[in-house]
Amino acid sequence: MKNERKTKDQLINKLVELRQRINELEKAETQRLSAPSNSRAGEQAGKRMEEES
C-alpha cells in the first residue's frame, strides 16, 4: 500500500486537502442544483405576467 511509506503529517495534510475538496464540490453542487430552480421561478413569473396582460 502506498500510504504505508507516508509519514503521519503527510497523511494528515492529505486528509485536510481532501476535506477541502469535498467542501468545494458540495458548494458547487448546491449552486448547480439551485440555479435551475431559480430560472424556473423566473420563467413561471414571466408566464404569469404574459397571461395577466
Wavefront OBJ file of the C-alpha trace (Angstrom):
o trace
v 0.000 0.000 0.000
v 1.339 3.441 -0.936
v 0.274 5.095 2.307
v 2.453 2.812 4.416
v 5.539 4.838 3.475
v 3.983 8.245 4.149
v 4.511 9.995 7.441
v 1.648 10.784 9.756
v 1.969 14.504 8.933
v 1.785 13.776 5.206
v -1.348 11.732 5.690
v -2.948 14.425 7.839
v -2.145 17.062 5.204
v -3.668 14.887 2.503
v -6.771 14.388 4.614
v -7.108 18.165 5.066
v -6.756 18.673 1.292
v -9.384 16.054 0.556
v -11.836 17.515 3.064
v -11.404 20.957 1.490
v -12.020 19.485 -1.947
v -15.182 17.785 -0.705
v -16.423 21.113 0.676
v -15.737 22.814 -2.670
v -17.586 20.110 -4.567
v -20.549 20.227 -2.183
v -20.805 24.011 -2.613
v -20.624 23.683 -6.390
v -23.341 21.037 -6.340
v -25.572 23.207 -4.175
v -25.146 26.126 -6.570
v -25.771 23.884 -9.573
v -28.937 22.477 -8.057
v -30.291 25.864 -7.021
v -29.657 27.507 -10.408
v -32.347 25.601 -12.360
v -34.953 26.257 -9.698
v -34.163 29.969 -9.841
v -34.524 30.038 -13.617
v -37.761 28.026 -13.433
v -39.189 30.505 -10.962
v -38.316 33.336 -13.316
v -39.913 31.539 -16.253
v -43.081 30.917 -14.265
v -43.271 34.558 -13.216
v -42.812 35.620 -16.826
v -45.583 33.316 -17.997
v -47.933 34.678 -15.322
v -47.208 38.225 -16.388
v -47.956 37.336 -20.025
v -51.203 35.636 -19.044
v -52.320 38.594 -16.961
v -51.751 41.145 -19.714
l 1 2 3 4 5 6 7 8 9 10 11 12 13 14 15 16 17 18 19 20 21 22 23 24 25 26 27 28 29 30 31 32 33 34 35 36 37 38 39 40 41 42 43 44 45 46 47 48 49 50 51 52 53
